[in-house]
Amino acid sequence: MKQIKNSFKILALVMLLVSCNSSKKSDDVSAYQCPMQCEGEKMYSKPGTCSVCKMDLKLVEADSKVLNTDEISETSIFNLTSKWHTEENETIELTDLKGKTLVIVMIYTSCKAACPRLVADMRNIEAQIPKENLDKLNFVLISIDPENDTPERLKAFAIENYMNSGQWTFLQGTESGVREFANVLAMKYKQISPIDFSHSNIISVFNSKGELAHQQEGLGVDSKETVATILELTQN
């Protein structure tokens, strides 16, 4: 009888250890997801890239510890952790732009064709915004040529184009950071020579939480809807 009791004790101990190990393995299972949720709530068990936007999958548990989901949604660009240099050579993340409506365009300063017209479109949009709304607005120009568009070059460009007031921000990123952000905007670009790129012409409006609210595509198009979206977002 004593041997039987001891056997039961050993069996119970083994089952307890198996249960603990199983629980531990379950707790250790990681879930990865596209930060822009291109595939909805789809999760992956291993790190990789999104099959749609090609962004790196994010560890869901890690993101939930860092981000306040009450303030930043899963579709916010503020989930991106890439580093950027401003025209003042300050290092920032996109989340540092949180709190203001963002009007974003991707250009490169040596462009002689489309980019000057995109800059003119941005200036035209600015001219239609009442002064009382401008304090809640940030016009952001991101270079698709980070190798040549240094912070010094971006600052000179800002001055040359009278875009050096407080509501204008120029950003230089890494090649991977720029490509990642372009994918978020569905903006296509390709280097066709050492100093020339072909690219989409898109101006995007994001609310103060970094969520896409509107996109304007083309050059010299009517910006009525863009301005209306900005006014709606900056009226409070």
Solvent accessible surface area in square Angstrom, and as a share of the most:
residue,aa,sasa,rsa
1,M,164,0.73
2,K,155,0.66
3,Q,148,0.66
4,I,96,0.49
5,K,118,0.50
6,N,63,0.32
7,S,65,0.42
8,F,133,0.56
9,K,137,0.58
10,I,111,0.56
11,L,97,0.48
12,A,59,0.46
13,L,101,0.50
14,V,74,0.43
15,M,121,0.54
16,L,104,0.52
17,L,97,0.48
18,V,87,0.50
19,S,64,0.41
20,C,70,0.42
21,N,84,0.43
22,S,61,0.39
23,S,62,0.40
24,K,133,0.56
25,K,143,0.61
26,S,75,0.49
27,D,106,0.55
28,D,94,0.49
29,V,96,0.55
30,S,35,0.22
31,A,34,0.26
32,Y,35,0.13
33,Q,13,0.06
34,C,5,0.03
35,P,11,0.07
36,M,33,0.15
37,Q,34,0.15
38,C,55,0.33
39,E,52,0.23
40,G,37,0.36
41,E,125,0.56
42,K,103,0.44
43,M,90,0.40
44,Y,63,0.24
45,S,83,0.53
46,K,152,0.64
47,P,96,0.60
48,G,35,0.34
49,T,79,0.46
50,C,0,0.00
51,S,72,0.46
52,V,93,0.54
53,C,13,0.08
54,K,125,0.53
55,M,3,0.01
56,D,82,0.42
57,L,15,0.08
58,K,42,0.18
59,L,57,0.28
60,V,45,0.26
61,E,86,0.39
62,A,42,0.32
63,D,46,0.24
64,S,66,0.42
65,K,171,0.73
66,V,120,0.69
67,L,41,0.20
68,N,79,0.40
69,T,93,0.54
70,D,124,0.64
71,E,87,0.39
72,I,11,0.06
73,S,37,0.24
74,E,83,0.37
75,T,61,0.36
76,S,0,0.00
77,I,0,0.00
78,F,5,0.02
79,N,18,0.09
80,L,2,0.01
81,T,84,0.49
82,S,20,0.13
83,K,113,0.48
84,W,1,0.00
85,H,69,0.31
86,T,11,0.06
87,E,27,0.12
88,E,95,0.43
89,N,87,0.45
90,E,104,0.47
91,T,85,0.49
92,I,25,0.12
93,E,44,0.20
94,L,1,0.00
95,T,45,0.26
96,D,92,0.48
97,L,19,0.09
98,K,86,0.37
99,G,53,0.51
100,K,81,0.34
101,T,4,0.02
102,L,0,0.00
103,V,0,0.00
104,I,0,0.00
105,V,0,0.00
106,M,3,0.01
107,I,4,0.02
108,Y,3,0.01
109,T,11,0.07
110,S,46,0.29
111,C,12,0.07
112,K,180,0.76
113,A,74,0.57
114,A,18,0.14
115,C,3,0.01
116,P,66,0.41
117,R,127,0.46
118,L,0,0.00
119,V,8,0.05
120,A,57,0.44
121,D,15,0.08
122,M,0,0.00
123,R,85,0.31
124,N,71,0.36
125,I,0,0.00
126,E,28,0.13
127,A,86,0.67
128,Q,81,0.36
129,I,9,0.05
130,P,54,0.34
131,K,172,0.73
132,E,128,0.57
133,N,16,0.08
134,L,31,0.15
135,D,112,0.58
136,K,76,0.32
137,L,0,0.00
138,N,17,0.09
139,F,0,0.00
140,V,0,0.00
141,L,1,0.01
142,I,0,0.00
143,S,1,0.01
144,I,1,0.01
145,D,6,0.03
146,P,10,0.06
147,E,139,0.62
148,N,73,0.37
149,D,2,0.01
150,T,49,0.29
151,P,12,0.07
152,E,116,0.52
153,R,79,0.29
154,L,3,0.02
155,K,83,0.35
156,A,38,0.29
157,F,19,0.08
158,A,2,0.01
159,I,91,0.46
160,E,104,0.46
161,N,40,0.21
162,Y,168,0.64
163,M,1,0.00
164,N,97,0.50
165,S,57,0.37
166,G,79,0.76
167,Q,31,0.14
168,W,9,0.03
169,T,18,0.11
170,F,1,0.00
171,L,0,0.00
172,Q,27,0.12
173,G,9,0.09
174,T,78,0.46
175,E,111,0.50
176,S,85,0.55
177,G,4,0.04
178,V,1,0.00
179,R,105,0.38
180,E,31,0.14
181,F,1,0.00
182,A,0,0.00
183,N,43,0.22
184,V,26,0.15
185,L,2,0.01
186,A,67,0.52
187,M,5,0.02
188,K,144,0.61
189,Y,18,0.07
190,K,136,0.58
191,Q,93,0.41
192,I,103,0.52
193,S,41,0.26
194,P,107,0.67
195,I,120,0.61
196,D,56,0.29
197,F,18,0.07
198,S,53,0.34
199,H,31,0.14
200,S,25,0.16
201,N,32,0.16
202,I,14,0.07
203,I,2,0.01
204,S,0,0.00
205,V,0,0.00
206,F,3,0.01
207,N,32,0.17
208,S,45,0.29
209,K,96,0.41
210,G,0,0.00
211,E,44,0.20
212,L,87,0.43
213,A,49,0.38
214,H,36,0.16
215,Q,66,0.29
216,Q,11,0.05
217,E,124,0.55
218,G,22,0.21
219,L,46,0.23
220,G,55,0.53
221,V,57,0.33
222,D,118,0.61
223,S,5,0.04
224,K,150,0.64
225,E,120,0.54
226,T,1,0.01
227,V,12,0.07
228,A,56,0.43
229,T,25,0.15
230,I,0,0.00
231,L,60,0.30
232,E,114,0.51
233,L,59,0.29
234,T,2,0.01
235,Q,122,0.54
236,N,150,0.77
